[in-house]
Amino acid sequence: MTDRILRRPEVQNKTGLPTSTLYAMIAEGRFPRPVKIGKRAVGWLEGQVESWISECVASATPPLN
């Protein structure tokens, strides 16, 4: 897992989620919470975002027989 911090536009680019959906999923506990990096700035840990993407792909892929 990497410690790089991603800002919202990059998270949206990686996930394809619009801002409103991103924050709704955070509120529902279905997406990693951002970390505070300044007085009015937040970011997401890249490793957590990548893990979330991997989980989505794994749950969408049917198991092989």
PQR file of N, CA, C, O and H, with PARSE charges and radii, in Angstrom:
ATOM      1  N   MET A   1       0.844  -1.179   0.000 -0.4000 1.5000
ATOM      2  CA  MET A   1       0.000   0.000   0.000 -0.0000 2.0000
ATOM      3  C   MET A   1       0.886   1.238   0.000  0.5500 1.7000
ATOM      4  O   MET A   1       1.888   1.293   0.712 -0.5500 1.4000
ATOM      5  N   THR A   2       0.515   2.224  -0.796 -0.4000 1.5000
ATOM      6  CA  THR A   2       1.326   3.426  -0.848 -0.0000 2.0000
ATOM      7  C   THR A   2       0.752   4.497   0.079  0.5500 1.7000
ATOM      8  O   THR A   2      -0.425   4.455   0.439 -0.5500 1.4000
ATOM      9  H   THR A   2      -0.300   2.179  -1.375  0.4000 1.0000
ATOM     10  N   ASP A   3       1.580   5.436   0.453 -0.4000 1.5000
ATOM     11  CA  ASP A   3       1.169   6.505   1.348 -0.0000 2.0000
ATOM     12  C   ASP A   3       0.875   7.803   0.604  0.5500 1.7000
ATOM     13  O   ASP A   3       0.641   8.837   1.229 -0.5500 1.4000
ATOM     14  H   ASP A   3       2.536   5.469   0.161  0.4000 1.0000
ATOM     15  N   ARG A   4       0.884   7.757  -0.710 -0.4000 1.5000
ATOM     16  CA  ARG A   4       0.628   8.961  -1.499 -0.0000 2.0000
ATOM     17  C   ARG A   4      -0.799   9.446  -1.257  0.5500 1.7000
ATOM     18  O   ARG A   4      -1.727   8.643  -1.164 -0.5500 1.4000
ATOM     19  H   ARG A   4       1.074   6.917  -1.218  0.4000 1.0000
ATOM     20  N   ILE A   5      -0.965  10.748  -1.155 -0.4000 1.5000
ATOM     21  CA  ILE A   5      -2.284  11.325  -0.927 -0.0000 2.0000
ATOM     22  C   ILE A   5      -2.836  11.844  -2.254  0.5500 1.7000
ATOM     23  O   ILE A   5      -2.177  12.599  -2.969 -0.5500 1.4000
ATOM     24  H   ILE A   5      -0.211  11.401  -1.231  0.4000 1.0000
ATOM     25  N   LEU A   6      -4.054  11.422  -2.559 -0.4000 1.5000
ATOM     26  CA  LEU A   6      -4.723  11.839  -3.783 -0.0000 2.0000
ATOM     27  C   LEU A   6      -5.769  12.894  -3.452  0.5500 1.7000
ATOM     28  O   LEU A   6      -6.508  12.755  -2.477 -0.5500 1.4000
ATOM     29  H   LEU A   6      -4.589  10.809  -1.977  0.4000 1.0000
ATOM     30  N   ARG A   7      -5.832  13.932  -4.247 -0.4000 1.5000
ATOM     31  CA  ARG A   7      -6.876  14.938  -4.079 -0.0000 2.0000
ATOM     32  C   ARG A   7      -8.123  14.481  -4.841  0.5500 1.7000
ATOM     33  O   ARG A   7      -8.056  13.559  -5.654 -0.5500 1.4000
ATOM     34  H   ARG A   7      -5.232  14.045  -5.038  0.4000 1.0000
ATOM     35  N   ARG A   8      -9.246  15.123  -4.577 -0.4000 1.5000
ATOM     36  CA  ARG A   8     -10.532  14.697  -5.123 -0.0000 2.0000
ATOM     37  C   ARG A   8     -10.545  14.520  -6.639  0.5500 1.7000
ATOM     38  O   ARG A   8     -11.046  13.499  -7.110 -0.5500 1.4000
ATOM     39  H   ARG A   8      -9.300  15.872  -3.916  0.4000 1.0000
ATOM     40  N   PRO A   9     -10.018  15.463  -7.432 -0.5600 1.5000
ATOM     41  CA  PRO A   9     -10.069  15.249  -8.890  0.2800 2.0000
ATOM     42  C   PRO A   9      -9.371  13.953  -9.331  0.5500 1.7000
ATOM     43  O   PRO A   9      -9.836  13.275 -10.247 -0.5500 1.4000
ATOM     44  N   GLU A  10      -8.275  13.620  -8.685 -0.4000 1.5000
ATOM     45  CA  GLU A  10      -7.564  12.394  -9.054 -0.0000 2.0000
ATOM     46  C   GLU A  10      -8.340  11.157  -8.612  0.5500 1.7000
ATOM     47  O   GLU A  10      -8.365  10.153  -9.323 -0.5500 1.4000
ATOM     48  H   GLU A  10      -7.897  14.170  -7.941  0.4000 1.0000
ATOM     49  N   VAL A  11      -8.978  11.226  -7.430 -0.4000 1.5000
ATOM     50  CA  VAL A  11      -9.817  10.113  -6.958 -0.0000 2.0000
ATOM     51  C   VAL A  11     -10.978   9.913  -7.935  0.5500 1.7000
ATOM     52  O   VAL A  11     -11.305   8.781  -8.293 -0.5500 1.4000
ATOM     53  H   VAL A  11      -8.957  12.042  -6.853  0.4000 1.0000
ATOM     54  N   GLN A  12     -11.588  10.998  -8.357 -0.4000 1.5000
ATOM     55  CA  GLN A  12     -12.687  10.904  -9.308 -0.0000 2.0000
ATOM     56  C   GLN A  12     -12.221  10.340 -10.642  0.5500 1.7000
ATOM     57  O   GLN A  12     -12.938   9.560 -11.269 -0.5500 1.4000
ATOM     58  H   GLN A  12     -11.322  11.918  -8.066  0.4000 1.0000
ATOM     59  N   ASN A  13     -11.044  10.720 -11.077 -0.4000 1.5000
ATOM     60  CA  ASN A  13     -10.501  10.202 -12.325 -0.0000 2.0000
ATOM     61  C   ASN A  13     -10.261   8.692 -12.226  0.5500 1.7000
ATOM     62  O   ASN A  13     -10.559   7.952 -13.164 -0.5500 1.4000
ATOM     63  H   ASN A  13     -10.462  11.354 -10.568  0.4000 1.0000
ATOM     64  N   LYS A  14      -9.728   8.241 -11.101 -0.4000 1.5000
ATOM     65  CA  LYS A  14      -9.442   6.815 -10.917 -0.0000 2.0000
ATOM     66  C   LYS A  14     -10.713   5.979 -10.780  0.5500 1.7000
ATOM     67  O   LYS A  14     -10.773   4.855 -11.278 -0.5500 1.4000
ATOM     68  H   LYS A  14      -9.487   8.842 -10.339  0.4000 1.0000
ATOM     69  N   THR A  15     -11.727   6.524 -10.106 -0.4000 1.5000
ATOM     70  CA  THR A  15     -12.932   5.747  -9.813 -0.0000 2.0000
ATOM     71  C   THR A  15     -14.061   5.972 -10.804  0.5500 1.7000
ATOM     72  O   THR A  15     -14.921   5.107 -10.967 -0.5500 1.4000
ATOM     73  H   THR A  15     -11.678   7.437  -9.702  0.4000 1.0000
ATOM     74  N   GLY A  16     -14.072   7.119 -11.467 -0.4000 1.5000
ATOM     75  CA  GLY A  16     -15.168   7.454 -12.358 -0.0000 2.0000
ATOM     76  C   GLY A  16     -16.403   7.964 -11.626  0.5500 1.7000
ATOM     77  O   GLY A  16     -17.461   8.121 -12.234 -0.5500 1.4000
ATOM     78  H   GLY A  16     -13.374   7.823 -11.334  0.4000 1.0000
ATOM     79  N   LEU A  17     -16.279   8.226 -10.325 -0.4000 1.5000
ATOM     80  CA  LEU A  17     -17.419   8.693  -9.533 -0.0000 2.0000
ATOM     81  C   LEU A  17     -17.512  10.214  -9.541  0.5500 1.7000
ATOM     82  O   LEU A  17     -16.497  10.895  -9.397 -0.5500 1.4000
ATOM     83  H   LEU A  17     -15.419   8.099  -9.830  0.4000 1.0000
ATOM     84  N   PRO A  18     -18.725  10.756  -9.710 -0.5600 1.5000
ATOM     85  CA  PRO A  18     -18.879  12.202  -9.574  0.2800 2.0000
ATOM     86  C   PRO A  18     -18.803  12.602  -8.101  0.5500 1.7000
ATOM     87  O   PRO A  18     -18.929  11.756  -7.216 -0.5500 1.4000
ATOM     88  N   THR A  19     -18.600  13.872  -7.846 -0.4000 1.5000
ATOM     89  CA  THR A  19     -18.433  14.372  -6.481 -0.0000 2.0000
ATOM     90  C   THR A  19     -19.584  13.967  -5.561  0.5500 1.7000
ATOM     91  O   THR A  19     -19.350  13.478  -4.456 -0.5500 1.4000
ATOM     92  H   THR A  19     -18.497  14.560  -8.565  0.4000 1.0000
ATOM     93  N   SER A  20     -20.810  14.166  -6.005 -0.4000 1.5000
ATOM     94  CA  SER A  20     -21.963  13.876  -5.141 -0.0000 2.0000
ATOM     95  C   SER A  20     -22.032  12.399  -4.766  0.5500 1.7000
ATOM     96  O   SER A  20     -22.338  12.067  -3.621 -0.5500 1.4000
ATOM     97  H   SER A  20     -21.000  14.564  -6.902  0.4000 1.0000
ATOM     98  N   THR A  21     -21.753  11.517  -5.709 -0.4000 1.5000
ATOM     99  CA  THR A  21     -21.770  10.079  -5.437 -0.0000 2.0000
ATOM    100  C   THR A  21     -20.625   9.707  -4.505  0.5500 1.7000
ATOM    101  O   THR A  21     -20.800   8.900  -3.593 -0.5500 1.4000
ATOM    102  H   THR A  21     -21.505  11.786  -6.639  0.4000 1.0000
ATOM    103  N   LEU A  22     -19.472  10.284  -4.731 -0.4000 1.5000
ATOM    104  CA  LEU A  22     -18.311  10.016  -3.890 -0.0000 2.0000
ATOM    105  C   LEU A  22     -18.623  10.324  -2.425  0.5500 1.7000
ATOM    106  O   LEU A  22     -18.391   9.491  -1.549 -0.5500 1.4000
ATOM    107  H   LEU A  22     -19.330  10.940  -5.472  0.4000 1.0000
ATOM    108  N   TYR A  23     -19.145  11.514  -2.167 -0.4000 1.5000
ATOM    109  CA  TYR A  23     -19.445  11.899  -0.785 -0.0000 2.0000
ATOM    110  C   TYR A  23     -20.635  11.143  -0.211  0.5500 1.7000
ATOM    111  O   TYR A  23     -20.676  10.899   0.995 -0.5500 1.4000
ATOM    112  H   TYR A  23     -19.334  12.190  -2.879  0.4000 1.0000
ATOM    113  N   ALA A  24     -21.606  10.763  -1.043 -0.4000 1.5000
ATOM    114  CA  ALA A  24     -22.722   9.939  -0.562 -0.0000 2.0000
ATOM    115  C   ALA A  24     -22.214   8.566  -0.134  0.5500 1.7000
ATOM    116  O   ALA A  24     -22.639   8.034   0.891 -0.5500 1.4000
ATOM    117  H   ALA A  24     -21.572  10.961  -2.023  0.4000 1.0000
ATOM    118  N   MET A  25     -21.313   7.998  -0.913 -0.4000 1.5000
ATOM    119  CA  MET A  25     -20.749   6.684  -0.563 -0.0000 2.0000
ATOM    120  C   MET A  25     -19.914   6.756   0.705  0.5500 1.7000
ATOM    121  O   MET A  25     -19.912   5.812   1.495 -0.5500 1.4000
ATOM    122  H   MET A  25     -20.967   8.430  -1.746  0.4000 1.0000
ATOM    123  N   ILE A  26     -19.206   7.856   0.912 -0.4000 1.5000
ATOM    124  CA  ILE A  26     -18.438   8.044   2.150 -0.0000 2.0000
ATOM    125  C   ILE A  26     -19.398   8.082   3.329  0.5500 1.7000
ATOM    126  O   ILE A  26     -19.153   7.439   4.350 -0.5500 1.4000
ATOM    127  H   ILE A  26     -19.208   8.623   0.270  0.4000 1.0000
ATOM    128  N   ALA A  27     -20.489   8.829   3.199 -0.4000 1.5000
ATOM    129  CA  ALA A  27     -21.475   8.942   4.276 -0.0000 2.0000
ATOM    130  C   ALA A  27     -22.107   7.593   4.605  0.5500 1.7000
ATOM    131  O   ALA A  27     -22.449   7.331   5.758 -0.5500 1.4000
ATOM    132  H   ALA A  27     -20.689   9.351   2.370  0.4000 1.0000
ATOM    133  N   GLU A  28     -22.263   6.744   3.602 -0.4000 1.5000
ATOM    134  CA  GLU A  28     -22.849   5.414   3.781 -0.0000 2.0000
ATOM    135  C   GLU A  28     -21.818   4.387   4.243  0.5500 1.7000
ATOM    136  O   GLU A  28     -22.178   3.248   4.542 -0.5500 1.4000
ATOM    137  H   GLU A  28     -21.986   6.957   2.665  0.4000 1.0000
ATOM    138  N   GLY A  29     -20.539   4.773   4.306 -0.4000 1.5000
ATOM    139  CA  GLY A  29     -19.485   3.839   4.704 -0.0000 2.0000
ATOM    140  C   GLY A  29     -19.065   2.895   3.597  0.5500 1.7000
ATOM    141  O   GLY A  29     -18.484   1.843   3.865 -0.5500 1.4000
ATOM    142  H   GLY A  29     -20.247   5.698   4.063  0.4000 1.0000
ATOM    143  N   ARG A  30     -19.354   3.261   2.348 -0.4000 1.5000
ATOM    144  CA  ARG A  30     -19.026   2.402   1.214 -0.0000 2.0000
ATOM    145  C   ARG A  30     -17.802   2.856   0.436  0.5500 1.7000
ATOM    146  O   ARG A  30     -17.467   2.269  -0.593 -0.5500 1.4000
ATOM    147  H   ARG A  30     -19.826   4.115   2.131  0.4000 1.0000
ATOM    148  N   PHE A  31     -17.130   3.900   0.920 -0.4000 1.5000
ATOM    149  CA  PHE A  31     -15.916   4.403   0.280 -0.0000 2.0000
ATOM    150  C   PHE A  31     -15.012   4.929   1.392  0.5500 1.7000
ATOM    151  O   PHE A  31     -15.511   5.457   2.386 -0.5500 1.4000
ATOM    152  H   PHE A  31     -17.402   4.376   1.756  0.4000 1.0000
ATOM    153  N   PRO A  32     -13.685   4.796   1.244 -0.5600 1.5000
ATOM    154  CA  PRO A  32     -12.773   5.268   2.307  0.2800 2.0000
ATOM    155  C   PRO A  32     -12.959   6.750   2.625  0.5500 1.7000
ATOM    156  O   PRO A  32     -13.187   7.567   1.733 -0.5500 1.4000
ATOM    157  N   ARG A  33     -12.858   7.076   3.894 -0.4000 1.5000
ATOM    158  CA  ARG A  33     -12.961   8.464   4.342 -0.0000 2.0000
ATOM    159  C   ARG A  33     -11.672   9.205   3.987  0.5500 1.7000
ATOM    160  O   ARG A  33     -10.585   8.628   4.017 -0.5500 1.4000
ATOM    161  H   ARG A  33     -12.673   6.413   4.619  0.4000 1.0000
ATOM    162  N   PRO A  34     -11.803  10.475   3.653 -0.5600 1.5000
ATOM    163  CA  PRO A  34     -10.596  11.264   3.365  0.2800 2.0000
ATOM    164  C   PRO A  34      -9.869  11.625   4.656  0.5500 1.7000
ATOM    165  O   PRO A  34     -10.443  11.582   5.744 -0.5500 1.4000
ATOM    166  N   VAL A  35      -8.601  11.978   4.514 -0.4000 1.5000
ATOM    167  CA  VAL A  35      -7.808  12.449   5.652 -0.0000 2.0000
ATOM    168  C   VAL A  35      -7.634  13.952   5.505  0.5500 1.7000
ATOM    169  O   VAL A  35      -7.497  14.464   4.394 -0.5500 1.4000
ATOM    170  H   VAL A  35      -8.134  12.013   3.631  0.4000 1.0000
ATOM    171  N   LYS A  36      -7.639  14.647   6.614 -0.4000 1.5000
ATOM    172  CA  LYS A  36      -7.466  16.092   6.603 -0.0000 2.0000
ATOM    173  C   LYS A  36      -5.982  16.395   6.384  0.5500 1.7000
ATOM    174  O   LYS A  36      -5.123  15.886   7.104 -0.5500 1.4000
ATOM    175  H   LYS A  36      -7.750  14.231   7.516  0.4000 1.0000
ATOM    176  N   ILE A  37      -5.694  17.229   5.383 -0.4000 1.5000
ATOM    177  CA  ILE A  37      -4.295  17.560   5.090 -0.0000 2.0000
ATOM    178  C   ILE A  37      -4.031  19.058   5.227  0.5500 1.7000
ATOM    179  O   ILE A  37      -2.915  19.521   4.990 -0.5500 1.4000
ATOM    180  H   ILE A  37      -6.392  17.643   4.799  0.4000 1.0000
ATOM    181  N   GLY A  38      -5.035  19.793   5.601 -0.4000 1.5000
ATOM    182  CA  GLY A  38      -4.901  21.228   5.794 -0.0000 2.0000
ATOM    183  C   GLY A  38      -6.167  21.782   6.403  0.5500 1.7000
ATOM    184  O   GLY A  38      -7.104  21.040   6.698 -0.5500 1.4000
ATOM    185  H   GLY A  38      -5.941  19.417   5.793  0.4000 1.0000
ATOM    186  N   LYS A  39      -6.191  23.084   6.591 -0.4000 1.5000
ATOM    187  CA  LYS A  39      -7.347  23.721   7.204 -0.0000 2.0000
ATOM    188  C   LYS A  39      -8.627  23.463   6.409  0.5500 1.7000
ATOM    189  O   LYS A  39      -9.683  23.192   6.981 -0.5500 1.4000
ATOM    190  H   LYS A  39      -5.430  23.686   6.352  0.4000 1.0000
ATOM    191  N   ARG A  40      -8.518  23.549   5.098 -0.4000 1.5000
ATOM    192  CA  ARG A  40      -9.687  23.341   4.240 -0.0000 2.0000
ATOM    193  C   ARG A  40      -9.380  22.353   3.114  0.5500 1.7000
ATOM    194  O   ARG A  40      -9.923  22.469   2.015 -0.5500 1.4000
ATOM    195  H   ARG A  40      -7.660  23.770   4.633  0.4000 1.0000
ATOM    196  N   ALA A  41      -8.518  21.394   3.389 -0.4000 1.5000
ATOM    197  CA  ALA A  41      -8.119  20.446   2.349 -0.0000 2.0000
ATOM    198  C   ALA A  41      -8.154  19.016   2.874  0.5500 1.7000
ATOM    199  O   ALA A  41      -7.755  18.739   4.006 -0.5500 1.4000
ATOM    200  H   ALA A  41      -8.077  21.300   4.282  0.4000 1.0000
ATOM    201  N   VAL A  42      -8.639  18.120   2.027 -0.4000 1.5000
ATOM    202  CA  VAL A  42      -8.633  16.696   2.359 -0.0000 2.0000
ATOM    203  C   VAL A  42      -8.054  15.931   1.178  0.5500 1.7000
ATOM    204  O   VAL A  42      -7.957  16.449   0.065 -0.5500 1.4000
ATOM    205  H   VAL A  42      -8.963  18.345   1.108  0.4000 1.0000
ATOM    206  N   GLY A  43      -7.677  14.699   1.443 -0.4000 1.5000
ATOM    207  CA  GLY A  43      -7.174  13.821   0.406 -0.0000 2.0000
ATOM    208  C   GLY A  43      -7.410  12.386   0.820  0.5500 1.7000
ATOM    209  O   GLY A  43      -7.765  12.113   1.967 -0.5500 1.4000
ATOM    210  H   GLY A  43      -7.756  14.278   2.347  0.4000 1.0000
ATOM    211  N   TRP A  44      -7.216  11.483  -0.097 -0.4000 1.5000
ATOM    212  CA  TRP A  44      -7.414  10.066   0.161 -0.0000 2.0000
ATOM    213  C   TRP A  44      -6.081   9.344   0.015  0.5500 1.7000
ATOM    214  O   TRP A  44      -5.268   9.692  -0.841 -0.5500 1.4000
ATOM    215  H   TRP A  44      -6.928  11.705  -1.029  0.4000 1.0000
ATOM    216  N   LEU A  45      -5.863   8.343   0.854 -0.4000 1.5000
ATOM    217  CA  LEU A  45      -4.657   7.531   0.723 -0.0000 2.0000
ATOM    218  C   LEU A  45      -4.800   6.658  -0.523  0.5500 1.7000
ATOM    219  O   LEU A  45      -5.793   5.951  -0.695 -0.5500 1.4000
ATOM    220  H   LEU A  45      -6.524   8.060   1.549  0.4000 1.0000
ATOM    221  N   GLU A  46      -3.806   6.721  -1.369 -0.4000 1.5000
ATOM    222  CA  GLU A  46      -3.864   6.016  -2.642 -0.0000 2.0000
ATOM    223  C   GLU A  46      -4.102   4.521  -2.452  0.5500 1.7000
ATOM    224  O   GLU A  46      -4.868   3.911  -3.198 -0.5500 1.4000
ATOM    225  H   GLU A  46      -2.999   7.295  -1.230  0.4000 1.0000
ATOM    226  N   GLY A  47      -3.453   3.938  -1.466 -0.4000 1.5000
ATOM    227  CA  GLY A  47      -3.609   2.504  -1.226 -0.0000 2.0000
ATOM    228  C   GLY A  47      -5.036   2.123  -0.882  0.5500 1.7000
ATOM    229  O   GLY A  47      -5.514   1.067  -1.296 -0.5500 1.4000
ATOM    230  H   GLY A  47      -2.830   4.433  -0.860  0.4000 1.0000
ATOM    231  N   GLN A  48      -5.721   2.972  -0.126 -0.4000 1.5000
ATOM    232  CA  GLN A  48      -7.112   2.689   0.228 -0.0000 2.0000
ATOM    233  C   GLN A  48      -8.021   2.787  -0.991  0.5500 1.7000
ATOM    234  O   GLN A  48      -8.942   1.987  -1.152 -0.5500 1.4000
ATOM    235  H   GLN A  48      -5.333   3.830   0.211  0.4000 1.0000
ATOM    236  N   VAL A  49      -7.761   3.761  -1.840 -0.4000 1.5000
ATOM    237  CA  VAL A  49      -8.556   3.912  -3.067 -0.0000 2.0000
ATOM    238  C   VAL A  49      -8.309   2.722  -3.989  0.5500 1.7000
ATOM    239  O   VAL A  49      -9.251   2.165  -4.554 -0.5500 1.4000
ATOM    240  H   VAL A  49      -7.013   4.411  -1.710  0.4000 1.0000
ATOM    241  N   GLU A  50      -7.059   2.335  -4.141 -0.4000 1.5000
ATOM    242  CA  GLU A  50      -6.721   1.185  -4.989 -0.0000 2.0000
ATOM    243  C   GLU A  50      -7.361  -0.097  -4.448  0.5500 1.7000
ATOM    244  O   GLU A  50      -7.849  -0.917  -5.225 -0.5500 1.4000
ATOM    245  H   GLU A  50      -6.294   2.787  -3.682  0.4000 1.0000
ATOM    246  N   SER A  51      -7.363  -0.276  -3.133 -0.4000 1.5000
ATOM    247  CA  SER A  51      -8.002  -1.454  -2.528 -0.0000 2.0000
ATOM    248  C   SER A  51      -9.500  -1.452  -2.806  0.5500 1.7000
ATOM    249  O   SER A  51     -10.076  -2.494  -3.118 -0.5500 1.4000
ATOM    250  H   SER A  51      -6.966   0.390  -2.501  0.4000 1.0000
ATOM    251  N   TRP A  52     -10.130  -0.288  -2.693 -0.4000 1.5000
ATOM    252  CA  TRP A  52     -11.557  -0.176  -2.960 -0.0000 2.0000
ATOM    253  C   TRP A  52     -11.857  -0.570  -4.407  0.5500 1.7000
ATOM    254  O   TRP A  52     -12.818  -1.292  -4.673 -0.5500 1.4000
ATOM    255  H   TRP A  52      -9.661   0.558  -2.440  0.4000 1.0000
ATOM    256  N   ILE A  53     -11.034  -0.092  -5.333 -0.4000 1.5000
ATOM    257  CA  ILE A  53     -11.213  -0.427  -6.746 -0.0000 2.0000
ATOM    258  C   ILE A  53     -11.061  -1.931  -6.948  0.5500 1.7000
ATOM    259  O   ILE A  53     -11.861  -2.545  -7.655 -0.5500 1.4000
ATOM    260  H   ILE A  53     -10.254   0.494  -5.116  0.4000 1.0000
ATOM    261  N   SER A  54     -10.054  -2.523  -6.341 -0.4000 1.5000
ATOM    262  CA  SER A  54      -9.826  -3.968  -6.459 -0.0000 2.0000
ATOM    263  C   SER A  54     -11.005  -4.769  -5.925  0.5500 1.7000
ATOM    264  O   SER A  54     -11.397  -5.773  -6.521 -0.5500 1.4000
ATOM    265  H   SER A  54      -9.404  -2.025  -5.767  0.4000 1.0000
ATOM    266  N   GLU A  55     -11.576  -4.327  -4.796 -0.4000 1.5000
ATOM    267  CA  GLU A  55     -12.742  -5.006  -4.226 -0.0000 2.0000
ATOM    268  C   GLU A  55     -13.938  -4.920  -5.169  0.5500 1.7000
ATOM    269  O   GLU A  55     -14.677  -5.892  -5.322 -0.5500 1.4000
ATOM    270  H   GLU A  55     -11.258  -3.512  -4.312  0.4000 1.0000
ATOM    271  N   CYS A  56     -14.131  -3.765  -5.798 -0.4000 1.5000
ATOM    272  CA  CYS A  56     -15.235  -3.606  -6.751 -0.0000 2.0000
ATOM    273  C   CYS A  56     -15.065  -4.552  -7.930  0.5500 1.7000
ATOM    274  O   CYS A  56     -16.026  -5.186  -8.365 -0.5500 1.4000
ATOM    275  H   CYS A  56     -13.530  -2.976  -5.673  0.4000 1.0000
ATOM    276  N   VAL A  57     -13.864  -4.647  -8.438 -0.4000 1.5000
ATOM    277  CA  VAL A  57     -13.588  -5.526  -9.575 -0.0000 2.0000
ATOM    278  C   VAL A  57     -13.797  -6.981  -9.164  0.5500 1.7000
ATOM    279  O   VAL A  57     -14.399  -7.754  -9.909 -0.5500 1.4000
ATOM    280  H   VAL A  57     -13.083  -4.131  -8.084  0.4000 1.0000
ATOM    281  N   ALA A  58     -13.307  -7.358  -7.988 -0.4000 1.5000
ATOM    282  CA  ALA A  58     -13.426  -8.737  -7.520 -0.0000 2.0000
ATOM    283  C   ALA A  58     -14.898  -9.130  -7.322  0.5500 1.7000
ATOM    284  O   ALA A  58     -15.292 -10.254  -7.632 -0.5500 1.4000
ATOM    285  H   ALA A  58     -12.818  -6.730  -7.383  0.4000 1.0000
ATOM    286  N   SER A  59     -15.698  -8.204  -6.806 -0.4000 1.5000
ATOM    287  CA  SER A  59     -17.106  -8.536  -6.570 -0.0000 2.0000
ATOM    288  C   SER A  59     -17.907  -8.549  -7.865  0.5500 1.7000
ATOM    289  O   SER A  59     -18.975  -9.157  -7.919 -0.5500 1.4000
ATOM    290  H   SER A  59     -15.378  -7.290  -6.554  0.4000 1.0000
ATOM    291  N   ALA A  60     -17.416  -7.894  -8.900 -0.4000 1.5000
ATOM    292  CA  ALA A  60     -18.118  -7.857 -10.184 -0.0000 2.0000
ATOM    293  C   ALA A  60     -17.715  -9.006 -11.095  0.5500 1.7000
ATOM    294  O   ALA A  60     -18.394  -9.282 -12.084 -0.5500 1.4000
ATOM    295  H   ALA A  60     -16.548  -7.400  -8.857  0.4000 1.0000
ATOM    296  N   THR A  61     -16.622  -9.674 -10.770 -0.4000 1.5000
ATOM    297  CA  THR A  61     -16.107 -10.761 -11.592 -0.0000 2.0000
ATOM    298  C   THR A  61     -16.643 -12.082 -11.073  0.5500 1.7000
ATOM    299  O   THR A  61     -16.419 -12.420  -9.910 -0.5500 1.4000
ATOM    300  H   THR A  61     -16.071  -9.449  -9.966  0.4000 1.0000
ATOM    301  N   PRO A  62     -17.355 -12.847 -11.920 -0.5600 1.5000
ATOM    302  CA  PRO A  62     -17.867 -14.139 -11.454  0.2800 2.0000
ATOM    303  C   PRO A  62     -16.711 -15.107 -11.216  0.5500 1.7000
ATOM    304  O   PRO A  62     -15.721 -15.087 -11.946 -0.5500 1.4000
ATOM    305  N   PRO A  63     -16.838 -15.950 -10.196 -0.5600 1.5000
ATOM    306  CA  PRO A  63     -15.769 -16.918  -9.925  0.2800 2.0000
ATOM    307  C   PRO A  63     -15.642 -17.917 -11.066  0.5500 1.7000
ATOM    308  O   PRO A  63     -16.625 -18.259 -11.723 -0.5500 1.4000
ATOM    309  N   LEU A  64     -14.430 -18.374 -11.287 -0.4000 1.5000
ATOM    310  CA  LEU A  64     -14.176 -19.382 -12.321 -0.0000 2.0000
ATOM    311  C   LEU A  64     -14.529 -20.760 -11.772  0.5500 1.7000
ATOM    312  O   LEU A  64     -14.282 -21.038 -10.599 -0.5500 1.4000
ATOM    313  H   LEU A  64     -13.631 -18.096 -10.753  0.4000 1.0000
ATOM    314  N   ASN A  65     -15.099 -21.619 -12.599 -0.4000 1.5000
ATOM    315  CA  ASN A  65     -15.462 -22.972 -12.163 -0.0000 2.0000
ATOM    316  C   ASN A  65     -14.316 -23.923 -12.347  0.5500 1.7000
ATOM    317  O   ASN A  65     -14.440 -25.107 -12.034 -0.5500 1.4000
ATOM    318  H   ASN A  65     -15.300 -21.394 -13.552  0.4000 1.0000
TER
END
